[in-house]
Structure formats: structure tokens, C-alpha cells
Amino acid sequence: MAVLIGGAWPYANGSLHIGHIAGLIAGDIIARYHRLKGDDVLYVSGSDCHGTPIAIRAKQEGIDPKEITDKYHQEIIECFDKLGFTYDNYSRTDNDFHKAEVQKIFKKIWDNGFLYSNQIEQLYCEFDKQFLPDRYVEGTCPHCGAKARGDQCDSCTSMLDPLELHDRTCKLCGNEPIVKETEHLYFRLSAFQDRLEKYLRDAEGWRDNAIKLTERYLSEGLIDRAVTRDIDLGIHAPIEGFENKRIYVWMEAVCGYLTASMEWGLKEKQDWKKYWQEDALSYYVHGKDNVPFHSIIWPALLLAQGDLNLPDRIVSSEYLTLERRKISTSENWAVWLPYIVERYQADAIRYFIIINGPEKRDADFSWREFINSNNGELLGAFGNFVNRNLVFIKKSFDAKVPNGQMNQEIAKEIKDLYKKTGELIEQGEFKASLEEIFSFIRSANKYFDEEQPWVQVKEDIDSASNTLYTSVQIIANLANLLEPFTPFACEKISRFLKIDKRSWDYHEVEQGLELGELEILFERLDTKLIDEELERLKN
């Protein structure tokens, strides 16, 4: 089966933080799982290099936007590599290929009759001498009274028009903008109301927040949206009379899933279209604030341009807080990705973000819990089980897998675990899947303790062989089961047990196999780090 996985495109205007990873890690879990199953996976994403935050920062610092995007695009790639993200193509929206393909998509939607020109009123800053894109405008949300920007209120998740905001100010200079007429191209989003209602009714595998938010937007009624802007950064509209307008980023960035797939196909000389056909399965992974762009905007754009598969499963996370406070980049209240991936093991970061992730409700990142989870679950349960078994075999069986027999009850338990945890992953229930595996690990430790192979090896060598042979098979299968979650530890296990190819299926290591060179899976973290990290955060 062809499986497409689209991870949200982060803005390349600054370092990412753990909140971003909480929304993105699902993509890599899904990709690794489906590859183990033997499915044909295409996992794409990239850096959004045209977003308003980039334009604002470049203008404030008086530099070319590309200086910013080049720096942070490279930093993002390096951080994702260290975390083990397995993108097939991680692209960027300012490359020539993306620009050309987006213009083709735009022209096709125009030719299909879903774009039209409209004379509108827009906010204009007399001080900065420019029309203001949505995110250049700040004010008060008319629905909930919270501080909001011109395109969306993060507090109540309402999609907004800048003209709706109360107490409007220009983000660049702080002055109040005036209302001025201009002409733009509009997308006939309202034309897709009925089809998107049916699409939602038929949806399977969507997170609950995606369903509820989409129901809300549809019940309020879809309205046409401007798809061009009077800005300097972005892709030129390929329509006569609008060549000086830029395609608005809300439309252009989501097209990146398609253009990155096409770009991959060109580079690898592969057929990208099979991942976009109706018999393919697609996942879209992102944060709660991106739901309408994936459940309404992108499906409508796909319908407008032709016969391409709509998003099948929407995996949208809630928010991650930090030490019970909202993450704030402006106040530097964040755990920055370059810092944490340099200082801590990737598997420890991945494990904690997944087991404590904001899948169904907001979750909190706590340094105390992070350190304790590493020392408890990862090192104390998983790492300890692997280490004490393989060290014992090395010492008592000349580093060779004993000629024992597999405990059939445990074999059945492992086979059942593949089925149950696989189904949970496909449903977007990563935390529950990981909890099932670690519950099994705890039972495996109990099995080892109760069998007491250190006693058996002296009194009944056959029983010792059976115990350790069974334990080796547990370890071998954990290398498969935990691959989507803690891939670096699983790679080490594969080297210990000389497993060439892993799959999502029960596997037994042969008797007499000589173990590879052993190394520690996880390092114990000094609890003094808790106070150190909290102090660093406060300062």
C-alpha cells in the first residue's frame, strides 16, 4: 500500500522548541511503522520560507529574508536529523521547483473557475507605506476579547479578517492602520461547503479536535478568502493584471505537500502520483492551530485543481506547556530544540514527548519528569532488561544465544502486542501504544526475576537456557516494536543480535548466534540536572 505522510512546515524564522516537536513527532512514528509493515511510504515536509513572521523579522533587522531562512532551514534539518526524523524529502517553499509548481496549481484553479478578482478594503499603514498582510495586524479578538493577530485567534481558534479586530495596530511600527481599497484575487471556498460537509461525515482516523473544529467552521458557513497579498515576500501570482501580487502563504504553503512529493519523484526518478491516488492512505500531522488549513483549506484546493486524494487521517495535537506555563518565544520561556538535542539522547526526548504528549488534551513538559522518565522507564525498565540479559549470556554462555526453547505464552503475548500496538499507531494513539509495550517490558523483567537464571545456571542448565533464549527473543522483538518510538536504541539492539532487517512481525533469533559488541542503551541522568535546567530556564 502507498502511504503519504505530510508533516507540518515550520517557519524558518527562528529556532524550533519542544512544542513544535510535540506536534511533529507523530509523522516519524507513522512513517517508521508503515515501513516496518512493508508499505510504500513517502514522508514529506519542509521549511516555510515565505511566512509573515520571516518578513517581519527581516524588515525589523534590515536584512534579506533569505539570510534568515538559510540559517534556520539548515538548523531545522540538523535538529530533525539528530532526533531521527526520516523524511524522504524535506524541502523549502522558496526553492524554484516549489515556486513554479505552485504557479501551475494556481493557474489551474483559475482556469477551473475557482478564483475571481474583488475590490476590497484592506488595512494600510501610512507610516510604513504598505498594505498590511493579516499577520502584520494585531488587536483584540471580536469573539473572545483576547489578543489576536489578523488571521486567527489562538485563544478561541476563530479564523479572522484583520478588519474584524478591535484596537488594531501595525505589528511593524505600532501605529493604527487606516482602511484603504485594493484589488485581490479570491478563492471560492464557499463553493465547497457541501462537498466538505460530506467529506467530514465520511472521515475516519481524525483526532477529536480536528473533527470538532471542522464541524464548527462548517456550521458557521465557509466564506471566500483572498488568495493574493500586497507584499514583497512570496510567489508572484501568474494571472494577467495581478503579476505584482504575491500568492498568499495560507494557500501556497499547504501546496508544499504536493510539490515536495513531485520534487521527490523528480530527484529519485519515482512515481509520486501513486501516493496521491484514491487507493493510497494519507496522514497529515500538525498542531491544533493548523487544523482548518488541513481539514478545510487544503481539501478545497485539492478539489479545485482536480482528481487528487484528500487527506485521510488528520493527526492534530493539542498544546504543550512548559513547567505549567504557556511556551513563549518572545519571553524566552521555551526549551529550544538545538539545545536539548545537543545535551540529551534523542530517544529520551522522543520517549518523553510521546508518553507525555498532547494527543487529546494539553500536556506539560517538566524537567523533573523528563529526567525521572529517562532514569525510570528507559534506563530502569527497558535498558536494564536488555543489559542484564545480554551481559549474563556473555558471561555464562560464551556470548552465544543459548540452545533453549521459547516460552510459548510469551511468544503469543508478543504476537498479540504487534497487532494491538500497530492498530493503536494507525489510530493515532501513540501514547497508548507505547504504554502497552512498556507494560510488557515490566512483565518481562518480572519473568526474568522469577525464573532467576543466575540460580538456574548452577542447578538446571536447560531451564537457564530456556529463560535466556526467551529473553533474547523478547529483546529482538522489542527492537521492532519500539523502532517507531526509540529508534536509536533499537538500532543498537539490532547490532547486538545481528538483525539485518526488521519488520512489524514476530521474529526469533537463532540458537548459537554470537552476540555483537554490547553497549549501554541509555545513560543515567544526574538528578542535579533538574535544578540546573530550571535555573537556566528562569534566567
Secondary structure, DSSP 4 states (H G I P E B T S, - for coil): -EEEEEE---BTTS--BHHHHHHHHHHHHHHHHHHHHT-EEEEEEEEB-S-HHHHHHHHHHTS-HHHHHHHHHHHHHHHHHHHT---SEEEETTSHHHHHHHHHHHHHHHHTT-EEEEEEEEEEETTTTEEPPGGGEEEE-TTT--EEESSB-TTT--B--GGG-EEEEETTT-PPPEEEEEEEEEE-GGGGHHHHHHHHHT--S--HHHHHHHHHHHHH----EE-EES-SSSPBP-STT-TTSEE-HHHHTTTHHHHHHHHHHHHHT---GGGGSTTSEEEEEEEGGGHHIIIIIHHHHHHHH-S-PPP-EEEEE--EEETTEE-BTTTTBS-BHHHHHHHS-HHHHHHHHHHT--SSS-EEE-HHHHHHHIIIIIIIIIIHHHHHHHHHHHHHSTTB--S----HHHHHHHHHHHHHHHHHHHTT-HHHHHHHHHHHHHHHHHHHHHH-HHHHHHH-HHHHHHHHHHHHHHHHHHHHHTTTT-HHHHHHHHHHTT-----SS---PPTTPBP-----S-PPPPTHHHHHHHHHHH-
